[in-house]
Amino acid sequence: MRQQRNTASPGEQEAAILKAAAEEVALVGLARASLDVIARQAGVSRSTLYRRFPSRDALITELGRRTFEFAMQRLSTVAMDSGPKDAAVAAFCEGLRLLTTEPVMRKFLQLDGNIVVEGMYEEAEAFLNLASAGMAKALRAAGATMPDKDLHAVAEIHIRLATSLAQLRTPVLDVTDDDAVRAYARKHLAPLVY
């Protein structure tokens, strides 16, 4: 079925393109995402797509930026007023939930085992570094008193462990069981934060 032509404002067209790009990336991954399909689903011509995003890289970069902002917004809603240990547990649980349920994020971080797109390692690494820095900042705001270097190391451990658990299932922890994830984080990760 042909999508009706989108005659909305440039901002609305951009939003439609990004929505279609997210759906396409979630469905087929970054490497196989088709600009023709994205344009068709957004109801715009390929030339309109290129007016809004001058290159495929520009579109993918903006999608990645918005995906990261969405994740950070979700993580910022985690209760941080009950102390650094509880904040670490809550952030780990929400982070793992995001990594196991958000399809676009999974594709960006290569958590679905697809062929890695050239340059995507750098984007995944940047995502993980920004997430670690964000978690360290949140833990500091929640009352963590440890030195900055140690706090950043602990935040990175949390992010990398969550990413690993989302990618490689283990009999040690059922990542779909919120209570089990919370107990795991409380026992193994909260003690790292002071």
Secondary structure, DSSP 8 states (H G I E B T S, - for coil): -------S-HHHHHHHHHHHHHHHHHHH-TTT--HHHHHHHHT--HHHHHHHSSSHHHHHHHHHHHHHHHHHHHHHTS--TT-HHHHHHHHHHHHHHHHHH-HHHHHHTTTT-----TTHHHHHHHHHHHHHHHHHHHHHHTT--S-HHHHHHHHHHHHHHHHHHHHS-BTTB-TT-HHHHHHHIIIIIGGG--
